[in-house]
Amino acid sequence: MMSVNQKLFQRKKEDFVCAHCAARVRGDGYTNHCPECLWSRHVDVRPGDRQERCRGMMRPVALTPHKKGMALVHRCMHCGAERKNRTHKRDNVAAVMQLSADNAGGGFTPLEI
């Protein structure tokens, strides 16, 4: 059980190099995926805590409605865990549209960008 003092979200402003496409990403404290290729990394148990031991790459597999817009669904290529993360205004529009089109076709097509 979580104590009263534990936060559900811990904002961490971190820059990183995408382990999938090598894009240099400037974090804003809410950045949790590469805005170029949409891939992520399995690093959090709770958003921002960096306590997940898996560290696997998380492939964007779907786009789903979110109360504040749209969310990407990421699936860890190592352990299979799935997480939803809101899209960001800096996300590559073509990559988001491709993911949406892939989902509309009824199946998952690997995203190649």
C-alpha distances in whole Angstrom, upper triangle without the diagonal:
4,7,10,12,10,12,12,16,18,21,23,27,28,32,32,34,34,33,35,38,38,38,37,34,34,30,30,26,25,27,25,28,32,34,37,36,32,31,27,26,22,21,17,14,13,17,18,16,19,16,17,20,22,24,26,28,27,30,30,31,31,31,29,29,27,27,28,31,30,27,28,26,26,26,25,28,27,24,24,21,22,21,22,24,26,30,31,35,36,35,38,39,41,38,36,39,40,36,37,40,39,36,39,41,39,38,36,39,38,38,41,41
4,7,8,6,9,9,13,14,18,20,24,25,29,29,32,32,32,33,36,36,36,35,32,31,27,26,23,22,24,23,26,30,32,35,34,31,29,26,24,21,19,16,13,11,14,16,14,17,15,16,19,21,23,25,27,26,29,29,30,30,30,28,28,25,25,26,29,28,26,27,25,25,25,25,28,27,24,25,21,22,20,21,22,24,28,29,32,33,33,36,38,40,37,35,38,39,35,36,39,38,36,39,41,39,38,36,38,37,37,40,40
4,5,6,9,10,14,15,18,21,24,26,30,31,34,34,34,36,38,38,38,36,33,32,28,27,23,23,26,25,28,32,34,37,37,33,32,28,27,24,22,18,15,14,16,17,15,18,17,19,22,24,26,28,30,29,32,32,33,33,33,31,31,28,27,28,31,31,28,29,28,28,29,28,31,30,27,28,25,25,23,24,25,26,30,31,34,35,35,38,40,42,39,37,41,41,38,39,42,41,39,42,44,42,41,39,42,40,40,42,42
4,6,8,10,13,14,18,20,24,26,30,31,34,34,35,37,39,39,38,36,33,32,28,26,23,23,26,25,29,32,34,37,37,33,33,29,28,25,23,20,17,15,17,17,16,20,19,21,24,27,28,30,32,30,33,33,34,34,33,31,30,27,26,26,30,30,28,29,29,29,30,30,33,32,30,30,27,26,24,25,25,26,29,30,33,34,34,38,39,42,39,37,40,42,38,39,42,42,39,42,45,43,42,40,43,41,41,43,43
4,6,10,12,12,15,18,21,23,27,29,32,32,33,35,37,37,36,34,31,29,26,24,20,21,24,24,27,31,32,36,36,32,31,28,27,24,22,18,17,14,16,15,14,18,17,20,23,25,26,29,30,29,33,32,34,34,33,31,31,27,26,27,30,30,28,29,29,29,30,29,33,32,29,30,27,26,24,25,24,25,29,29,31,32,33,37,38,41,38,37,40,41,38,39,42,42,40,42,45,43,42,40,42,41,40,42,42
4,7,9,9,13,15,19,21,25,26,29,29,30,32,34,34,33,31,28,27,23,22,18,18,21,20,24,27,29,32,32,29,28,24,23,21,18,14,13,10,12,12,10,14,13,16,19,22,22,25,27,26,29,29,30,30,30,28,28,25,24,24,27,27,25,26,25,25,26,25,29,28,26,26,23,23,20,21,21,22,26,26,29,30,30,34,35,38,35,33,37,38,35,35,39,38,36,39,42,40,39,37,39,37,36,39,38
4,5,7,10,13,16,19,22,24,27,27,28,30,32,31,30,29,25,24,20,19,15,15,18,17,21,24,26,29,29,26,25,22,21,19,17,13,12,9,9,10,9,13,13,16,19,21,22,24,25,24,27,26,28,28,27,26,25,22,21,21,24,24,22,23,23,23,24,24,27,27,25,25,22,21,18,18,18,19,22,22,25,26,27,30,32,35,32,30,34,35,32,32,36,36,34,36,39,38,37,35,36,35,34,36,36
4,7,10,13,16,18,22,23,26,25,26,27,30,30,29,27,24,23,19,18,14,13,16,15,19,22,24,27,27,23,23,19,19,17,15,11,10,6,7,9,9,12,13,14,18,20,20,22,23,21,24,23,25,24,23,22,22,18,18,18,21,21,18,20,19,19,21,21,25,24,22,22,19,18,15,15,15,16,19,20,23,24,24,28,29,32,29,27,30,32,29,29,33,32,30,33,35,34,33,31,33,32,31,33,33
4,6,9,13,15,18,19,22,22,23,25,27,27,25,24,21,19,16,14,11,10,13,12,16,19,21,24,24,21,20,17,17,15,13,10,10,7,5,6,7,11,12,14,18,19,19,21,21,19,22,21,23,23,22,21,21,17,17,17,19,19,17,18,18,18,20,20,24,24,22,22,19,18,14,14,13,14,17,17,20,21,21,25,27,29,27,25,28,30,27,27,31,31,29,32,34,33,32,30,32,30,29,31,30
4,6,10,12,16,17,21,21,22,24,26,25,24,22,19,17,14,13,9,9,12,12,16,19,20,24,24,21,21,17,16,15,13,10,11,8,6,4,6,9,11,14,17,19,18,20,21,20,23,23,25,25,24,24,23,20,20,19,21,21,19,20,20,20,22,21,24,24,23,24,20,19,16,16,15,16,18,18,21,21,22,25,27,30,27,26,30,31,28,29,33,32,31,34,36,35,34,32,33,31,30,31,30
4,7,9,13,15,19,19,21,23,24,23,22,20,16,14,10,9,5,6,9,11,14,17,18,21,22,20,19,16,16,16,14,12,14,11,8,6,8,11,14,16,19,20,19,21,21,20,22,22,25,25,23,23,23,20,20,18,20,20,18,19,20,20,22,22,25,25,25,25,22,21,17,17,14,15,17,15,18,18,19,23,25,28,26,24,28,29,27,28,32,32,31,33,36,35,34,31,32,30,28,30,29
4,6,10,12,16,17,19,21,22,21,19,17,14,12,8,8,5,7,9,10,13,15,17,20,21,19,18,15,15,15,12,11,14,12,9,6,8,9,13,15,18,19,17,19,19,19,22,22,25,25,24,25,25,22,23,21,22,22,20,20,21,20,22,21,24,24,24,25,22,21,18,18,15,16,17,16,18,18,19,22,25,27,25,24,28,29,27,29,32,32,31,34,36,36,34,31,32,30,28,29,27
4,7,10,14,15,18,20,20,19,17,14,11,9,5,5,4,7,8,10,13,14,15,18,20,18,18,15,16,17,14,14,17,16,12,9,12,12,16,18,20,21,18,21,20,20,22,22,25,26,25,25,26,23,24,21,22,22,20,20,22,21,23,23,25,25,26,26,24,23,20,19,16,16,17,15,17,16,17,20,23,26,24,23,27,28,27,28,32,31,31,34,36,36,35,32,32,29,27,28,26
4,6,10,12,14,17,18,16,14,11,9,7,5,7,7,9,8,10,11,12,14,16,18,17,16,14,13,15,13,14,17,16,13,10,12,11,15,17,18,19,16,18,18,18,20,21,24,25,24,26,27,24,25,23,24,23,21,20,21,20,22,21,23,23,24,25,23,22,20,20,17,17,17,16,17,16,17,19,23,25,23,23,26,27,26,28,31,30,30,33,35,36,34,30,30,27,25,26,24
4,7,10,12,15,15,12,11,8,6,5,5,8,9,11,9,10,11,10,12,14,16,15,15,13,13,16,14,16,20,19,16,13,16,14,18,19,20,20,17,18,17,18,20,20,24,25,24,26,27,25,27,24,24,23,21,20,22,20,22,21,23,23,25,25,24,23,21,21,18,18,17,15,17,14,15,17,21,23,21,21,25,26,25,27,30,29,30,33,34,35,33,30,29,26,23,23,21
4,6,9,12,12,9,8,6,5,7,7,11,12,13,10,10,10,9,11,13,14,14,12,11,11,14,13,15,19,19,16,14,16,14,17,17,18,18,14,15,14,15,17,18,22,23,23,26,27,26,28,25,25,23,21,19,20,18,20,19,20,20,22,23,22,21,20,20,17,18,18,16,18,15,15,17,20,22,19,20,24,24,23,26,28,27,28,31,33,33,31,27,26,23,21,21,19
4,6,9,8,6,6,5,6,9,10,14,15,16,12,12,11,9,11,11,12,13,11,11,11,15,14,17,21,22,19,17,19,16,19,19,19,18,15,15,13,15,16,17,21,23,23,26,28,27,29,27,26,24,22,20,21,18,20,18,19,20,22,23,22,22,21,21,19,20,19,17,19,16,15,16,20,20,18,20,23,22,22,25,27,26,27,30,31,32,29,26,25,21,19,18,16
4,5,6,5,5,6,7,10,11,15,16,15,12,11,8,6,9,9,9,9,8,8,9,13,13,16,20,21,18,17,19,16,19,18,18,17,13,13,10,11,12,14,17,19,20,23,25,25,27,25,24,22,19,17,17,15,16,15,15,17,19,20,19,19,18,18,16,18,16,16,18,15,13,14,18,18,15,17,20,19,18,22,24,22,24,27,28,28,26,22,21,17,15,15,13
4,6,6,8,10,11,14,15,18,19,18,15,13,10,9,12,12,10,11,8,8,8,12,13,16,19,21,19,18,19,16,18,17,16,15,11,10,8,10,11,14,17,20,21,24,27,26,29,28,26,24,21,18,18,15,15,13,13,14,17,18,18,18,18,19,18,20,19,19,21,18,16,17,20,20,17,19,22,20,19,23,24,23,24,27,28,28,25,21,20,17,15,14,14
4,6,8,11,12,16,16,20,20,19,16,14,10,9,12,10,8,9,7,8,9,13,15,18,21,22,21,20,22,19,21,19,19,16,13,11,8,9,9,11,15,17,19,22,25,25,28,27,25,22,20,16,16,13,14,13,12,14,17,17,18,18,18,18,17,19,18,18,20,17,15,15,18,17,14,16,19,17,16,20,21,19,21,24,24,25,22,18,17,13,11,11,10
4,6,9,11,14,16,19,21,20,16,15,11,9,10,8,7,9,8,11,12,16,18,21,24,25,23,22,24,21,24,22,22,20,16,15,12,13,12,13,16,19,20,23,26,26,29,27,25,23,21,17,18,16,17,16,16,18,21,21,21,20,20,20,19,20,18,18,19,16,14,13,16,15,13,15,18,16,16,20,21,20,22,25,25,26,23,20,18,14,12,10,8
4,6,9,13,15,18,20,19,16,15,12,9,11,10,10,12,11,12,13,17,18,21,24,25,23,22,23,21,23,22,22,20,17,16,13,15,15,16,20,22,23,26,28,28,31,29,27,25,23,20,21,18,19,18,18,19,22,23,23,23,22,22,20,21,19,19,20,16,15,15,18,18,16,18,21,20,20,23,24,23,25,28,29,30,27,23,21,18,15,14,12
4,6,10,12,16,18,17,14,14,11,7,9,7,8,11,11,12,14,18,18,21,24,25,22,21,23,21,24,23,23,22,18,18,15,16,16,16,20,21,22,25,26,26,29,26,25,23,21,19,20,18,20,20,20,22,24,24,24,23,22,21,19,19,17,16,17,13,12,12,16,16,14,16,19,19,19,22,23,23,25,27,28,30,27,24,22,19,16,14,12
4,7,10,13,15,16,12,13,11,9,10,9,11,13,13,13,14,18,18,20,24,24,21,19,22,20,23,23,23,22,19,19,16,17,18,18,22,24,23,26,28,27,29,26,25,24,22,20,22,20,22,21,22,23,26,26,25,24,23,22,19,20,18,16,17,13,13,14,17,18,17,19,22,22,21,24,26,26,27,30,31,32,30,27,25,22,19,18,15
4,6,10,12,12,9,10,9,7,8,9,11,11,12,12,13,16,16,18,22,21,18,16,19,17,21,21,22,21,18,18,16,16,17,17,21,22,21,23,25,24,26,23,22,21,19,17,20,18,20,20,21,23,25,25,23,22,20,19,16,16,15,13,14,10,11,12,16,17,16,17,20,21,20,23,25,25,26,29,30,31,29,26,25,22,19,19,16
4,7,9,11,8,11,11,9,10,12,14,14,15,14,15,18,17,18,22,21,18,16,18,17,21,22,23,23,20,21,19,19,20,19,23,24,23,25,25,24,25,22,22,21,20,19,21,20,23,22,24,25,27,27,25,24,21,20,17,17,15,13,13,10,12,14,18,20,18,19,22,23,23,25,27,28,28,31,33,34,32,29,28,25,22,22,19
4,6,7,5,8,9,9,10,13,15,14,14,13,14,16,15,15,19,18,14,12,15,15,18,19,21,21,18,19,18,18,19,19,22,23,21,23,23,21,23,20,20,19,18,17,19,18,21,21,23,24,25,25,23,22,19,18,15,14,14,11,13,11,12,15,18,21,19,19,23,24,22,24,27,27,28,30,32,33,31,28,28,25,23,23,21
4,5,6,9,11,12,12,15,17,16,17,15,16,18,17,17,20,18,14,12,15,16,19,21,23,24,21,22,21,20,21,20,24,23,22,23,23,20,21,18,18,19,17,18,20,20,23,23,25,27,27,27,25,23,19,18,14,14,13,11,12,11,13,16,19,22,20,20,23,25,24,25,28,29,28,31,33,34,33,30,30,28,25,26,23
4,6,9,12,13,14,17,19,17,17,15,15,16,14,14,16,14,11,9,12,13,16,18,21,21,19,21,20,19,21,20,23,23,22,22,22,19,20,17,19,19,17,18,19,19,22,22,24,25,25,25,23,21,18,17,13,13,14,12,14,14,15,19,21,24,22,21,25,26,24,26,29,29,29,31,34,34,33,30,30,28,26,27,25
4,6,9,12,12,16,17,14,15,13,14,15,14,13,15,13,9,8,12,13,16,17,20,20,18,19,18,17,18,17,20,20,18,19,18,16,17,14,15,15,13,14,16,16,19,19,22,23,23,23,20,18,15,13,10,9,10,9,12,12,13,16,18,21,19,18,22,23,21,22,26,26,25,28,30,30,29,27,27,25,23,25,23
4,6,8,9,12,13,11,12,10,11,13,12,12,16,14,10,10,13,13,16,17,19,19,16,17,15,14,16,15,18,18,17,18,19,17,18,16,16,15,13,13,15,14,17,17,20,21,22,21,19,17,14,13,9,9,9,8,11,10,10,14,16,19,17,16,19,21,19,20,24,24,23,26,28,29,27,24,25,22,20,21,19
4,7,9,12,12,9,9,6,8,10,9,10,13,12,9,9,12,11,14,14,16,16,13,14,12,11,12,12,15,16,15,16,18,16,18,16,16,14,12,11,12,11,13,14,16,18,18,18,15,14,11,10,7,9,10,9,13,12,11,14,17,19,16,15,19,19,17,19,22,22,21,24,26,26,25,22,22,20,18,19,18
4,6,9,8,6,6,4,7,10,11,12,15,15,12,12,15,14,17,16,18,16,13,13,10,9,10,9,13,14,14,16,17,16,19,17,16,14,11,9,11,9,12,13,15,17,18,17,15,14,11,11,8,10,9,9,12,11,9,11,14,15,13,12,16,16,14,17,20,19,19,22,24,24,22,19,19,17,14,16,15
4,5,6,5,6,6,9,13,14,15,19,19,16,15,18,17,20,18,20,18,15,14,11,11,11,10,14,15,15,18,19,19,22,19,18,16,14,11,13,12,14,15,16,18,20,19,18,17,15,14,11,12,10,10,12,9,8,9,12,14,11,12,15,15,14,17,19,19,20,23,24,25,23,19,19,16,13,14,12
4,6,5,8,9,13,16,17,18,21,21,18,18,21,20,23,22,24,22,19,18,15,13,13,11,15,15,14,17,18,18,20,18,16,14,13,11,14,13,17,17,19,21,23,22,21,18,16,15,12,11,9,7,9,6,4,6,9,11,9,9,13,14,13,15,18,18,19,21,23,24,23,20,19,17,13,14,12
4,6,8,11,14,18,19,21,24,24,21,21,24,22,25,24,25,23,20,19,15,14,13,12,15,16,15,19,20,21,23,21,19,17,15,13,16,15,17,18,19,22,24,22,22,20,19,17,15,15,12,11,12,8,6,5,9,9,7,9,12,12,13,15,17,17,19,21,22,24,22,19,17,15,11,11,8
4,6,9,12,16,18,20,23,23,20,21,23,21,24,22,23,21,18,16,12,11,9,9,12,13,14,17,20,20,23,21,19,16,15,12,13,12,14,15,15,18,21,19,19,17,17,16,14,15,12,12,14,11,8,7,10,10,6,9,12,11,10,14,15,15,16,19,20,21,19,16,14,11,8,8,6
4,7,10,13,15,17,20,20,17,18,20,19,21,20,21,19,16,15,11,9,8,6,10,11,11,14,16,17,20,18,16,13,11,8,10,9,12,13,14,17,19,17,16,14,13,12,10,11,9,10,12,11,7,8,10,11,7,8,11,11,9,12,15,14,15,18,19,20,18,15,14,12,9,11,10
4,7,10,13,15,17,18,16,17,19,17,19,17,18,15,13,11,7,6,5,6,9,12,13,16,18,18,22,20,19,16,13,10,10,8,9,10,11,14,15,14,14,12,12,12,11,13,12,13,16,14,11,11,14,14,10,11,15,13,11,15,17,15,16,19,21,21,18,15,14,11,10,11,11
4,7,9,11,14,15,13,13,15,13,15,13,15,13,10,9,6,5,7,8,11,13,14,16,19,18,21,20,19,16,13,10,10,7,9,9,10,12,14,13,12,11,10,11,10,12,12,13,16,15,12,14,17,17,14,14,17,17,14,17,20,18,18,22,23,23,21,17,17,15,13,15,14
4,6,9,12,13,12,12,13,10,12,10,11,9,6,6,5,5,9,11,14,16,17,19,22,21,23,23,22,19,16,13,12,9,10,8,10,10,12,12,11,11,11,12,12,15,15,16,19,18,16,18,20,21,17,18,21,20,18,21,23,21,21,25,26,25,23,19,20,17,16,17,17
4,6,8,11,10,11,11,9,10,7,8,6,5,5,6,6,10,12,14,16,18,19,22,21,23,23,23,20,16,14,12,9,9,7,9,9,9,10,8,9,9,12,12,15,17,18,22,21,19,21,23,24,20,20,23,23,20,22,25,23,22,26,27,26,23,20,21,19,18,20,20
4,7,9,9,8,8,5,6,5,7,7,5,8,9,10,13,15,18,20,21,22,24,22,24,23,24,22,18,16,15,12,13,10,13,12,12,13,11,12,11,14,13,16,18,19,22,21,20,22,25,26,23,22,26,25,23,25,28,26,25,29,30,29,27,24,25,22,21,23,23
4,5,6,6,5,4,5,5,8,9,9,11,12,12,15,16,18,20,20,21,22,20,22,22,22,21,17,16,15,13,13,12,15,14,13,14,11,12,10,12,12,15,17,18,22,22,21,23,26,27,24,23,27,26,23,25,29,27,26,29,31,30,28,25,26,24,23,25,25
4,7,8,7,7,6,5,9,10,11,13,15,14,17,18,20,21,21,21,23,20,22,22,23,22,18,17,16,14,14,13,16,15,13,14,11,12,10,13,13,17,19,21,25,25,23,26,28,30,26,25,29,28,25,27,30,28,27,30,32,30,28,26,27,26,25,28,28
4,6,6,8,8,8,12,13,14,16,17,15,19,19,20,21,21,20,21,18,19,19,21,20,17,17,16,15,16,15,19,18,16,17,13,13,10,12,12,15,18,19,23,23,22,25,27,29,26,24,28,28,25,26,30,29,27,30,32,30,29,27,29,27,26,29,29
4,6,8,9,10,14,15,14,16,16,15,17,17,19,19,19,19,19,16,17,17,18,17,15,15,14,14,15,15,19,19,18,18,14,13,10,11,10,12,15,16,19,19,19,22,24,26,23,22,25,26,23,24,28,27,26,29,31,30,28,26,27,26,25,27,26
4,6,8,10,14,15,14,16,16,16,19,19,21,22,22,22,22,19,20,19,21,20,17,17,17,16,18,17,20,20,19,20,17,16,13,14,12,14,16,16,19,19,19,23,25,27,24,23,27,28,25,27,30,29,28,31,33,32,31,28,29,27,26,28,27
4,5,8,11,13,13,16,17,17,20,21,23,24,24,24,25,22,23,23,24,23,20,20,19,18,19,17,20,19,19,20,17,17,15,16,15,17,20,20,23,23,23,26,28,30,27,26,30,30,28,29,33,32,30,34,36,34,33,30,31,29,28,30,29
4,6,8,10,9,13,14,15,18,20,22,23,24,25,26,24,25,24,25,24,20,19,19,17,17,15,18,17,16,18,15,16,14,16,15,18,20,20,23,23,22,25,28,29,26,26,29,29,27,29,32,30,30,33,35,34,31,28,29,27,26,27,27
4,6,9,10,13,15,16,20,21,23,25,26,26,27,25,27,26,27,26,22,21,20,18,18,15,18,16,15,17,15,16,15,17,17,20,23,23,27,26,25,28,31,32,29,28,32,31,28,31,34,32,31,34,36,34,32,29,31,28,28,29,29
4,6,7,10,12,13,17,18,20,22,23,24,26,24,26,26,27,25,21,19,18,15,14,12,14,12,11,13,11,13,13,16,16,20,22,23,26,26,24,27,29,30,27,26,30,29,26,28,31,29,28,32,33,31,29,26,27,25,25,27,27
4,6,9,12,14,17,20,22,24,26,27,29,27,29,29,30,28,24,22,20,17,15,12,14,11,11,14,12,15,15,19,19,23,24,26,29,28,27,29,31,32,28,28,32,31,28,30,33,30,30,33,34,33,30,27,28,25,26,27,28
4,5,9,11,14,17,19,21,23,24,27,26,29,29,29,26,22,20,17,14,12,9,10,7,7,10,10,13,14,17,18,21,23,24,28,27,25,27,29,29,26,26,29,28,25,27,30,27,27,30,31,29,26,23,24,22,22,24,25
4,7,9,13,15,18,20,22,24,26,25,28,27,27,25,21,18,17,13,12,9,10,8,9,12,11,13,13,16,17,20,21,22,25,24,22,24,26,27,23,24,27,26,23,26,28,26,26,29,30,29,26,23,23,20,20,22,22
4,6,10,13,15,18,20,22,25,24,27,27,26,23,20,17,15,11,9,6,6,5,7,9,10,12,13,16,16,20,20,22,25,23,21,22,25,25,21,22,25,23,20,23,25,23,23,27,27,26,23,19,20,17,17,19,20
4,6,10,12,15,18,20,23,23,26,25,24,21,18,14,13,9,8,6,6,7,9,10,11,11,12,14,14,17,18,19,22,20,18,19,21,21,17,18,21,19,17,20,22,20,20,24,24,23,20,17,17,14,14,15,16
4,7,9,12,14,16,19,19,22,22,21,18,14,11,9,5,5,4,6,8,10,9,9,8,9,11,11,14,15,17,20,19,16,17,19,19,15,15,18,17,14,17,19,17,17,21,21,20,18,14,15,12,12,14,15
4,6,9,12,15,18,19,22,22,20,17,13,10,8,5,5,6,7,10,12,10,11,9,10,11,12,15,14,16,19,18,15,15,17,16,12,13,15,14,11,14,16,13,14,17,18,17,14,11,11,9,9,11,12
4,6,8,11,15,16,19,19,17,13,10,6,6,4,7,9,10,14,15,12,12,10,10,10,10,12,11,14,17,16,12,13,14,14,10,9,12,11,8,10,13,11,11,14,16,15,13,10,10,9,8,11,12
4,7,10,14,15,19,19,17,13,11,8,6,6,7,10,11,14,15,12,12,9,10,10,12,13,13,16,19,19,15,15,16,15,12,11,12,11,7,9,11,9,8,12,13,12,10,7,8,8,8,12,14
4,6,10,12,16,17,14,10,8,6,5,7,9,13,14,18,17,14,14,10,11,9,11,12,11,15,17,18,15,15,14,14,11,9,11,10,6,7,10,8,6,10,11,11,10,8,10,11,11,14,16
4,7,9,13,13,10,7,6,5,6,9,12,15,17,21,20,17,16,12,11,9,10,9,9,12,15,16,13,14,12,13,11,8,9,10,7,6,10,10,7,10,13,12,12,11,13,14,13,16,17
4,6,10,11,9,6,5,6,7,11,14,17,20,22,22,18,17,13,11,8,10,9,10,14,16,18,15,16,15,16,14,11,12,14,10,9,12,13,10,11,14,14,14,14,16,17,16,20,20
4,7,8,6,5,6,9,10,14,17,20,23,26,25,21,19,16,14,10,11,9,10,13,15,18,16,18,16,18,17,13,14,16,13,11,15,16,13,14,17,17,18,17,20,21,20,23,23
4,5,5,5,6,9,11,14,17,20,23,26,24,22,19,15,13,9,9,7,9,12,14,17,16,18,17,19,18,14,16,18,16,14,18,19,16,17,21,20,21,20,22,23,21,25,24
4,6,8,9,13,14,18,21,24,27,29,27,25,22,18,16,12,12,9,12,14,15,19,18,21,20,22,21,18,19,22,19,18,21,22,20,20,24,23,24,24,26,27,25,28,28
4,7,9,12,15,18,21,24,27,29,28,26,23,19,16,13,11,8,9,11,12,15,15,18,17,20,20,16,18,21,19,17,21,22,20,21,25,25,25,24,26,26,24,27,26
4,7,10,13,16,20,23,26,28,28,25,23,19,16,12,11,7,8,9,10,14,13,15,14,17,16,13,14,17,15,14,17,19,17,18,21,22,22,22,23,23,21,24,23
4,7,10,13,17,20,22,25,24,22,20,16,13,10,9,6,6,9,11,13,12,14,12,15,14,10,12,14,12,11,14,16,14,15,18,18,19,18,19,20,18,21,20
4,6,9,13,16,19,21,21,18,16,12,10,6,5,4,5,9,12,14,11,14,13,15,13,10,13,14,11,11,15,15,13,15,18,18,18,16,18,18,16,19,19
4,6,10,13,15,18,18,15,14,10,8,6,5,6,6,10,13,14,11,13,13,14,11,9,12,12,9,10,13,13,11,14,17,16,16,13,15,14,13,16,16
4,7,10,13,15,15,12,10,7,6,5,7,9,10,13,17,17,14,16,16,17,14,11,14,14,10,11,14,13,11,14,16,15,14,12,14,14,13,17,17
4,7,9,12,12,9,8,5,5,6,8,11,12,14,18,18,15,16,17,17,14,13,16,15,11,13,16,14,13,17,18,17,15,12,14,12,12,15,16
4,6,9,8,6,6,4,7,9,11,14,15,18,22,21,18,19,20,20,16,16,18,17,13,16,18,15,14,18,19,17,15,12,14,12,13,16,18
4,5,6,5,5,6,8,12,13,17,18,20,23,23,20,21,23,22,19,18,21,20,16,19,21,18,18,22,22,20,18,15,16,14,15,17,19
4,6,6,8,10,12,15,16,20,20,22,26,24,21,22,24,23,19,20,22,20,17,20,21,18,18,22,22,21,17,14,15,12,14,16,18
4,6,8,11,13,17,18,22,23,25,28,27,24,25,27,26,23,23,26,24,21,24,25,22,22,26,26,24,21,18,18,16,17,19,21
4,6,9,12,16,18,21,23,25,29,28,25,26,28,28,24,24,27,25,22,24,26,23,22,26,26,24,21,18,20,18,19,22,24
4,6,10,13,16,19,21,24,27,27,24,25,26,26,22,21,24,22,19,21,23,20,19,22,22,20,17,15,17,16,17,20,22
4,7,10,13,17,19,21,25,25,22,24,25,26,22,21,23,22,19,21,23,20,19,22,23,21,19,17,19,18,19,21,23
4,7,10,13,15,18,22,22,20,21,22,23,19,18,20,20,16,17,20,18,16,19,21,19,17,15,17,16,17,20,21
4,7,10,13,15,19,20,17,19,20,22,18,16,19,19,16,17,20,19,17,20,22,20,19,16,19,18,17,21,21
4,7,9,13,16,17,15,17,18,19,17,14,17,18,14,15,18,17,15,18,20,19,18,16,18,18,17,20,21
4,6,9,13,14,12,15,16,18,15,13,16,17,14,15,18,18,17,19,22,21,20,18,20,19,17,20,20
4,6,10,12,10,13,14,16,14,12,15,17,14,14,18,18,17,19,22,22,21,19,21,20,18,21,20
4,7,8,7,10,10,13,11,9,12,14,12,12,16,17,16,18,21,21,21,19,19,19,16,18,17
4,5,5,9,10,13,12,10,13,16,15,15,18,19,19,21,24,25,24,22,22,21,18,20,18
4,6,9,9,13,13,11,13,16,16,16,19,21,21,22,25,26,26,24,24,23,19,21,18
4,6,8,12,11,11,14,16,16,17,19,21,21,23,25,27,26,24,23,21,18,19,16
4,6,9,8,7,10,12,12,13,16,17,18,20,22,23,22,20,19,18,14,15,13
4,6,5,6,9,10,11,13,14,16,17,19,20,22,21,19,18,16,13,13,10
4,5,5,6,9,10,10,12,14,15,16,18,21,20,18,17,17,13,14,12
4,5,5,6,9,10,10,12,14,15,17,19,18,16,15,14,11,11,9
4,5,5,6,9,10,10,12,14,16,18,16,14,12,11,8,9,7
4,5,5,6,9,10,11,12,15,16,16,14,13,13,10,12,11
4,5,5,6,9,10,10,12,15,15,13,13,13,11,13,12
4,5,5,6,9,10,11,13,12,11,9,10,8,9,10
4,5,5,6,9,10,12,10,8,8,9,7,10,11
4,5,5,6,9,10,11,10,10,12,11,14,14
4,5,5,6,9,10,10,9,12,11,13,14
4,6,5,7,7,6,6,8,9,11,13
4,5,6,6,6,8,11,11,14,16
4,5,8,9,11,14,14,17,19
4,6,8,9,13,14,16,19
4,7,10,13,15,18,20
4,6,10,12,15,18
4,6,9,12,15
4,6,9,12
4,6,10
4,6
4
